Amino acid sequence: MAVSITIIRGSEMAYLLLDPSFILVLAIIMINGKLLFHLSNNVIAIIYILMVLYVNEVSLSRFPNSFKMEDSLRGKTYIVTGANSGTGYAVVQALLSENATVIMACRNINKCLEAASTLSSPFGIQTAELDLSSLNSVKEFASEFKTRKIDGVVNNAGFATGSSVPPTKELLEPALGAMHLGHYLLTKLLVEERNNQTFRIVNVASAMHLLCFWFNCIDRLEDRFKEPSDILAYERAKFANILHAFELSKQYKNVTAYSINLGLVATNITRLSKVLGNIQRDAVLGAYPIVYALKVNAPREYNGFVVDTTFGLASPEQYNRILSGAFMPVAWILSLMGSDIPRLSKQYTVADLNRDAETLWKVSEKLIP
């Protein structure tokens, strides 16, 4: 259990490992717990994890502002997928407060209308049905807004994976098929209809993708789309979101794209939400890095980077290196438990990143009818 909770968000743990006061407190707990109170290693680990989660709740509202930001988003229009609840709803609220117009894209139009009824804005809210597990639905959605002024899209919609989730309408594995390929096609159609304007794309990913990096779960990528979901289906889809944003920055010169690690945010798909309760950060705070990605004016060389609640902007290979270092103790514990982590000692390089992103792009293009 201790390992499971720790592994949820490596970047948040990494932030604390850079804090001398946290290291000192941790050392005192471990020494006193062991020598004075004779606590077991499991109890000490649980205390440590609870302290990590508590401090993050307080400290991670800080965020680096190294680059110039747009004063507001007035006059801009954004599509937000999965907009009726959780992070998506919080992003809609945040964008409205920035004076933007928002198109709420939801799988269930009734829930979308219900969520929209709780919001108000002089700049406009529109709802539309979008089922990312159906490429025909994606095409119909994009066609509906073909002539509409759109400045960007927040590819947020996601879900908890499992054996109960059915394949997509095209009979593809649901996590890759909907969370990646559905968003991939949506982005492609929106961008290619607007190649004479600047366009911004934000993919909501997760630090959980690191498990995919460790276990090399994007090998045989084309086959993965056609096989049933496995235990790393969610992590694979989140890694795909990161690779997609990185490759977008190379494929389209008019596009600025970022992927996001929200941190430990209370959403509908946080698997331990009922256990963790108020330890998680509110979705409103989780929306902040997404709005940051829409407003930041970073140099072109940062295009395709990961926006993280701890580190700000980092290239995907740098981000994986940071996370891998933070997760080394966890990996060691897993190895003691008999888990084989084949890529643990292999550094993820720029060449690896380019290869994986290009492969994903080619496979995605091939799968679109």
Steps between C-alpha positions, in 0.01 A plus 500: 500500500783737591670442167171537311428841651856625452506397136192709415689822435878489487550865417335611821734278700794637302404857595526410868830321453643838397383662825770482774248547780297205375812280483592600856151420633500172311837403648380583853185291453696205370769512772260557789248254364761232472713561809256643755162359406612183321253557219497255212622604155141487371376742765787740430424478125133581560590802718739619230238469225234679702744781563579520127132525413422754771788734417415481131145607576643820648809572293419408142276799438825676416593487134794642302424804287825529307338621178271780396129417533194625313311750714169335417338268247229747398389447141632144483293182466604162636360148483526298821433126481355318800371839611201404715687392815832478682798677350317576176227692683762685706682596180176636353449711813858627483475587130175688554668699777768588243223640275531223240215333312478127568355208305427218742547166322348204688416138430165538681325811369246504784776513761666769291187713494453450874858611571468799268183612680708561814730740315455849364713723285442802276753352257305184427477133585402239246447127543548224246498121498834330444563128547876450470454124478335552160707652219177579313383703800832686498462578130142623550609723788786653300269555202249681723766757590677505162435869436508609864787705639688263732830596666584174672388175657552347843512123449392414851246216483613178665375205698618223729589193297402143578356183354146642521575780252390393149710548185450810289247505215790406272576203731824652630636476853295763688776697675720552194196512271314777685750686721763513225359424154171685554690809615757451223232509229316791663822703514595409143164609357489825697858599417493414130186711450686792661849481355505875440472587871684425820347217701570372850456141620518374858500125568419403858739215578629355828825416676361146512637467146837429663386144561461464125852633456637251753326198353534601134126473447500673162686221326294331225298820494269414210415169665427677830215689335337170402557297817281503815589744778778389731612628840695787340228617260446835674872567534554418131228744396650773719845441351336528158356840602852622580648363178210645299557852635872473429449385141229760434758772551704351214217412261323839501685830497193696608445287812620545856442179696563395860416197710408531867569312820229623736639343817283330759169662413154381604327395176256232394780270388727524805487138596568557869275806534275344763802394704701820468206738541610853593870417467458556126510849359180648369431486126498882495869498587551220250369728226776753561780338296254453211415871493872572539567293186239701309638837613877455515715656227805277519771491229442264208753247630264425792223394262389142569627505858330366814345754736536360849361635827849474647757567231320733262606422143721197430568304184356147514837325520617737778171447679535123490855531630383712794213265579721193471740649755216583737356153462827311552413403862160376384660303219742343745212391725316356199810308395527353852140386462598311185386751237714517187549855369687449171561866417592625846871533428451636147492876464220635281676706234396759244545232233258273692250785527515583129470133403201434726319820401550438128392137532183597686419762236541255213292232670227753586484619137470139383209429736286791385253383232 
